[in-house]
């Protein structure tokens, strides 16, 4: 500290009479001295250390971004609505913290300000922390979280499953960051067939919430997006606060497309994480969640195709055996049916033959035909002297009518036979 004070005094006094500038630092007695970066940092540090108010400072603010090193040192940001300052509390002082320090705590810290030369930044070295309650930002986060949870926006039963094989994936994030490129790289490696569409939005600051809502709406209105990733990289609690916006939470809940929230690191939680259908610990993890691994999917499909081929071959073999058996049964049944029908046909032919005129003629009967060859069925059809032809079983006989003798008991309007004399 004494050396820094001497450097500061030397900088303020300038070169003495006749001294001029150092040989490696151009400039005359009336010009500014050219310093190295280290010298500039030392001068600034000396200015800060020379101010008594900065060497025994008490500052109040909200804690954010708490992390602990393996050696037990605590690092966090102290902030209010207008500014923030990085803080470090080394292990011996940190041991005096009675309760675990967490994001959102409202505290009063005591310590001194110094410059961290490797980064050229000032920080507050904390020796004591006193809690005052929960910070305003964190309190707003808790109140909104509680209200939306009571409304059912976090309910597991309203969560939708992700599509197994999406054709188009939408991503809501900043076009200028590395997050989108990381997501695309992972998706392309795992499932190169899918399309990825970016809807740009700010992911930090006052303009971020309405831009995020508008980007989400643009993707939903495309009509062919299967799943949406809402993503940004890590940051402090206030950096991620755009994702604790109520309008954004309700837009996620109303989305017709499943939404994956991938905001910050694994330990960061936002309102968007609770409302989304799936929460991914990081944007890279979200990319792995929404698409399968192509090689594994092809292997799975090949396995199913093999199983289907075996099942189809087995079904065809069983069907062939069944058809053979059916063919045998049909042939047997058809033979039986044909045999029964042949027997019936022969019986019918026999009955028809028995009833036919030839059978009658063979029993000694004759058929009388007139000179025109018409059948003589009544004595009323003939007269004495008519010529007749008699048809017998084994031939024909020409005859003449000598006398007609009607039978008084017969109906002469119907059938009957004529008596005929010999030729």
C-alpha positions in Angstrom: 0.0 0.0 0.0 2.9 2.3 0.8 4.4 1.8 -2.7 1.0 2.6 -4.3 0.8 5.8 -2.3 4.3 6.8 -3.5 3.3 5.9 -7.1 0.2 8.0 -6.7 2.1 11.0 -5.3 4.7 10.6 -8.1 1.9 10.6 -10.7 0.3 13.7 -9.1 3.5 15.6 -8.8 4.9 14.8 -12.3 8.6 14.8 -13.2 10.8 17.1 -11.2 12.9 19.9 -12.6 15.5 18.7 -15.1 14.2 15.2 -14.8 12.1 15.0 -17.9 10.5 11.7 -19.0 12.1 8.3 -18.6 14.2 7.2 -21.6 11.6 4.5 -22.6 8.6 6.8 -22.0 8.5 9.6 -24.6 7.2 12.9 -23.5 8.6 16.2 -22.4 8.4 18.1 -19.1 5.1 19.7 -20.2 3.5 16.5 -21.6 1.6 13.7 -19.8 3.6 10.8 -18.7 3.0 7.5 -20.5 2.3 4.7 -18.1 2.1 0.9 -18.4 -1.2 -0.8 -17.7 0.2 -2.0 -14.4 1.2 1.5 -13.4 -2.2 2.8 -14.3 -3.9 0.1 -12.2 -1.6 0.8 -9.3 -2.5 4.5 -9.5 -6.2 3.7 -9.5 -5.7 1.3 -6.6 -3.8 4.0 -4.7 -6.6 6.5 -5.2 -9.2 4.0 -3.9 -7.0 3.0 -0.9 -6.4 6.6 -0.1 -10.1 7.3 0.4 -11.0 6.5 4.1 -14.7 6.0 3.2 -13.8 3.1 1.0 -11.5 1.4 3.5 -14.2 1.0 6.1 -17.4 0.8 4.1 -20.8 -0.5 5.1 -23.0 -1.2 2.0 -26.6 -2.6 1.8 -27.9 -4.5 -1.2 -29.4 -7.7 -2.5 -27.2 -10.8 -2.9 -26.9 -12.5 -6.3 -24.8 -15.1 -8.0 -23.4 -16.7 -4.8 -20.7 -19.3 -5.4 -18.1 -20.9 -3.1 -14.6 -21.9 -4.1 -13.0 -25.2 -3.0 -10.9 -23.3 -0.5 -14.1 -21.9 1.2 -14.0 -18.4 -0.3 -17.3 -16.8 -1.1 -17.9 -14.7 -4.2 -21.2 -12.9 -5.0 -22.7 -9.7 -6.4 -24.3 -7.0 -4.3 -26.8 -5.0 -6.2 -29.7 -2.6 -6.0 -32.0 -1.2 -8.7 -29.3 1.0 -10.2 -25.9 -0.6 -9.7 -24.0 -3.7 -8.7 -20.6 -4.4 -7.2 -18.6 -7.7 -7.1 -17.8 -9.0 -3.6 -15.3 -11.5 -2.2 -15.3 -12.9 1.3 -12.3 -15.0 2.1 -12.6 -18.2 4.0 -11.6 -16.9 7.5 -14.2 -14.1 7.3 -16.7 -16.4 5.6 -16.6 -18.8 8.5 -18.4 -16.0 10.5 -21.5 -16.2 8.3 -24.1 -17.8 10.5 -26.4 -19.1 7.8 -25.9 -20.1 4.2 -25.8 -17.1 2.0 -28.2 -17.3 -1.0 -29.5 -15.3 -3.9 -32.1 -12.8 -3.0 -30.9 -12.2 0.6 -30.9 -8.5 1.6 -27.8 -7.8 3.6 -25.5 -5.2 5.0 -21.8 -5.9 4.4 -18.7 -4.3 6.0 -15.4 -4.3 4.2 -13.0 -2.3 2.1 -12.7 -1.6 -1.7 -9.6 -2.7 -3.6 -8.6 -3.3 -7.2 -8.1 -6.8 -8.6 -5.1 -6.1 -11.0 -5.4 -9.2 -13.2 -8.9 -8.1 -14.3 -8.6 -4.4 -13.8 -11.7 -4.3 -11.8 -12.5 -3.1 -8.3 -14.3 -5.3 -5.8 -15.5 -5.1 -2.2 -13.6 -7.3 0.2 -16.2 -8.3 2.8 -15.3 -9.1 6.4 -18.8 -9.2 7.8 -22.3 -9.8 6.6 -25.6 -9.0 8.4 -28.9 -10.2 6.9 -31.8 -7.7 6.6 -34.3 -9.9 4.8 -35.2 -10.8 1.3 -34.3 -8.5 -1.6 -37.0 -6.8 -3.7 -36.3 -8.7 -6.9 -36.2 -12.1 -5.1 -39.4 -11.1 -3.2 -41.2 -10.4 -6.5 -40.0 -13.7 -7.9 -41.3 -15.6 -4.8 -44.7 -13.8 -4.9 -45.2 -14.5 -8.6 -44.1 -18.1 -8.3 -46.6 -18.7 -5.4 -49.5 -17.0 -7.3 -48.9 -18.9 -10.5 -48.5 -22.2 -8.6 -51.9 -21.6 -7.0 -53.5 -21.1 -10.4 -52.2 -24.5 -11.5 -49.7 -23.3 -14.1 -47.0 -25.6 -12.7 -49.3 -28.7 -12.3 -47.7 -31.9 -13.6 -50.9 -33.0 -15.3 -50.8 -30.1 -17.8 -47.3 -30.9 -18.9 -47.2 -32.4 -22.4 -44.7 -35.0 -23.7 -42.1 -34.1 -26.3 -42.5 -35.4 -29.8 -40.4 -38.5 -30.5 -39.3 -37.5 -34.0 -39.8 -33.8 -34.5 -39.6 -32.4 -38.1 -39.1 -28.8 -37.1 -37.7 -27.3 -33.9 -38.1 -23.6 -32.9 -35.6 -21.8 -30.7 -36.2 -18.6 -28.9 -33.0 -16.9 -27.9 -30.6 -14.2 -28.9 -29.2 -14.4 -32.4 -25.9 -12.8 -31.2 -25.0 -15.3 -28.6 -23.4 -18.7 -28.7 -26.4 -20.5 -27.3 -28.2 -20.9 -30.6 -25.1 -22.2 -32.4 -24.5 -24.8 -29.6 -28.1 -26.0 -29.9 -27.9 -26.3 -33.7 -24.5 -28.1 -33.5 -25.8 -30.7 -31.1 -29.1 -31.2 -33.0 -27.3 -31.6 -36.3 -24.9 -34.2 -34.8 -27.7 -36.3 -33.3 -30.6 -35.9 -35.8 -29.5 -34.2 -39.1 -32.9 -34.5 -40.8 -34.7 -31.9 -38.6 -35.1 -28.2 -39.4 -34.2 -25.6 -36.8 -35.8 -22.2 -36.8 -34.6 -19.2 -34.8 -36.9 -16.6 -33.4 -34.6 -13.8 -32.1 -35.3 -12.0 -28.8 -33.3 -10.1 -26.2 -32.6 -12.4 -23.2 -31.7 -9.7 -20.7 -33.0 -6.2 -19.7 -36.3 -4.4 -19.7 -37.0 -5.1 -23.4 -36.4 -8.8 -23.1 -39.8 -10.0 -21.7 -42.0 -8.6 -24.5 -39.5 -9.7 -27.1 -39.5 -13.2 -25.7 -43.3 -13.3 -25.8 -43.4 -12.1 -29.4 -40.8 -14.6 -30.5 -42.7 -17.4 -28.9 -45.9 -16.3 -30.6 -44.1 -16.1 -34.0 -43.0 -19.7 -33.8 -46.4 -20.9 -32.7 -48.1 -19.2 -35.6 -45.9 -21.0 -38.2 -48.1 -24.1 -37.7 -45.5 -26.8 -38.3 -43.1 -26.4 -35.3 -43.2 -29.5 -33.2 -41.3 -28.3 -30.1 -39.8 -25.0 -28.9 -36.7 -24.4 -26.9 -36.6 -21.2 -24.8 -32.9 -20.7 -24.0 -30.2 -18.4 -22.7 -26.8 -18.9 -21.1 -25.8 -18.5 -17.5 -25.8 -15.3 -15.5 -26.7 -13.8 -12.2 -30.2 -13.8 -10.7 -30.9 -10.3 -12.2 -29.4 -11.3 -15.6 -32.0 -14.1 -15.8 -34.9 -12.0 -14.4 -36.5 -11.6 -17.8 -37.5 -15.2 -17.5 -39.4 -14.5 -14.3 -41.9 -12.3 -16.2 -45.6 -13.1 -15.7 -46.6 -12.3 -19.4 -43.9 -14.8 -20.6 -45.1 -17.4 -18.1 -48.7 -17.2 -19.4 -47.5 -17.3 -23.0 -45.6 -20.5 -22.3 -48.7 -22.0 -20.6 -50.9 -21.0 -23.6 -48.5 -22.3 -26.3 -50.0 -25.0 -28.5 -46.5 -26.4 -29.0 -44.6 -28.1 -26.1 -42.0 -25.8 -24.7 -38.6 -26.8 -23.2 -37.1 -24.2 -20.8 -33.3 -24.1 -20.8 -32.2 -20.9 -18.9 -28.9 -20.5 -17.2 -27.0 -23.3 -15.5 -28.2 -26.4 -13.7 -28.6 -24.6 -10.4 -30.6 -21.7 -11.9 -34.4 -21.8 -11.6 -36.8 -19.3 -13.2 -40.6 -19.0 -13.5 -40.2 -20.2 -17.1 -38.7 -23.5 -15.9 -41.7 -24.2 -13.7 -44.3 -23.4 -16.4 -42.6 -25.1 -19.3 -43.5 -28.7 -20.3 -39.9 -29.8 -19.7 -37.1 -28.1 -17.9 -33.5 -28.7 -19.2 -30.5 -27.8 -16.9 -28.7 -26.2 -19.8 -29.3 -25.2 -23.5 -27.0 -28.0 -24.6 -29.1 -30.5 -22.5 -32.3 -29.2 -24.2 -30.8 -29.9 -27.6 -30.2 -33.5 -26.5 -33.7 -33.8 -25.1 -35.7 -32.8 -28.2 -34.0 -35.2 -30.7 -32.9 -38.8 -30.6 -29.5 -40.1 -31.6 -29.7 -40.9 -35.3 -27.5 -44.0 -35.1 -29.5 -45.4 -32.2 -32.8 -44.6 -33.9 -31.6 -46.4 -37.1 -30.6 -49.4 -35.0 -33.9 -49.4 -33.2 -35.8 -49.3 -36.5 -33.6 -52.1 -38.0 -34.4 -54.2 -34.9 -38.1 -53.6 -35.4 -37.9 -54.4 -39.1 -36.1 -57.7 -38.3 -38.8 -58.7 -35.8 -41.5 -57.8 -38.2 -39.9 -59.8 -41.0 -39.6 -62.9 -38.7 -43.3 -62.4 -37.6 -44.4 -62.0 -41.2 -42.6 -65.1 -42.4 -44.1 -67.1 -39.5 -47.6 -65.8 -40.3 -47.1 -66.7 -44.0 -46.0 -70.2 -43.1 -48.9 -70.7 -40.8 -51.2 -69.3 -43.5 -49.8 -71.7 -46.0 -50.3 -74.7 -43.7 -53.8 -73.5 -43.0 -54.5 -73.2 -46.8 -53.2 -76.7 -47.5 -55.4 -78.2 -44.8 -58.3 -76.2 -46.1 -57.6 -77.5 -49.6 -57.6 -81.1 -48.4 -60.9 -80.6 -46.5 -62.5 -78.8 -49.5 -61.4 -81.6 -51.9 -62.9 -84.3 -49.6 -66.1 -82.4 -49.0 -66.4 -81.7 -52.7 -66.0 -85.4 -53.5 -68.7 -86.3 -51.0 -71.0 -83.6 -52.4 -70.5 -84.7 -56.1 -71.0 -88.4 -55.1 -74.3 -87.6 -53.4 -75.5 -85.4 -56.3 -74.5 -88.1 -58.9 -76.5 -90.7 -56.9 -79.5 -88.4 -56.8 -79.2 -87.7 -60.5 -79.1 -91.4 -61.4 -82.2 -92.0 -59.3 -84.0 -89.1 -61.0 -83.0 -90.5 -64.4 -84.4 -93.9 -63.4 -87.7 -92.4 -62.3 -87.9 -90.3 -65.5 -87.2 -93.4 -67.6 -89.9 -95.3 -65.7 -92.4 -92.6 -66.4 -91.4 -92.2 -70.0 -93.5 -93.4 -73.1 -91.0 -96.1 -74.0 -91.4 -97.8 -70.6 -95.2 -97.7 -71.2 -94.8 -99.1 -74.7 -92.6 -101.9 -73.4 -95.4 -102.9 -71.0 -97.7 -103.7 -74.1 -99.3 -100.3 -74.7 -99.5 -98.6 -78.2 -99.7 -94.9 -79.3 -102.3 -94.1 -82.1 -101.3 -91.4 -84.6 -103.7 -90.1 -87.3 -102.9 -89.6 -91.0 -101.3 -86.3 -90.1 -99.1 -87.8 -87.5 -100.9 -86.2 -84.6 -101.6 -88.1 -81.4 -105.1 -89.6 -81.3 -106.2 -89.1 -77.7 -110.0 -89.5 -78.0 -112.5 -91.5 -80.1 -114.0 -88.2 -81.1 -110.9 -87.6 -83.2 -111.5 -90.6 -85.6 -114.2 -92.1 -87.8 -114.8 -95.4 -89.5 -112.5 -95.9 -92.4 -109.7 -93.5 -91.1 -106.2 -94.7 -91.5 -104.1 -94.9 -88.3 -100.5 -95.6 -87.4 -99.8 -97.6 -84.2 -96.5 -97.0 -82.4 -95.3 -100.1 -80.5 -92.2 -100.6 -78.4 -90.4 -102.4 -81.2 -91.9 -100.7 -84.3 -95.0 -99.3 -86.1 -98.1 -100.8 -87.6 -100.4 -99.3 -90.2 -104.1 -99.9 -89.4 -107.6 -98.8 -90.4 -110.7 -97.9 -88.2 -113.5 -100.3 -88.8 -115.8 -99.1 -86.0 -115.8 -96.4 -83.3 -117.2 -97.4 -79.9 -117.3 -94.6 -77.4 -117.3 -95.6 -73.7 -120.4 -94.0 -72.1 -118.5 -93.8 -68.7 -115.6 -91.8 -70.2 -115.3 -88.1 -70.6 -115.0 -87.7 -74.4 -113.9 -84.1 -74.0 -110.7 -85.4 -72.4 -108.4 -88.2 -73.1 -109.3 -91.7 -74.2 -108.2 -94.3 -76.8 -109.7 -95.4 -80.0 -110.3 -99.0 -80.8 -108.8 -99.9 -84.2 -109.4 -102.9 -86.4 -106.7 -104.8 -88.2 -105.3 -103.7 -91.5 
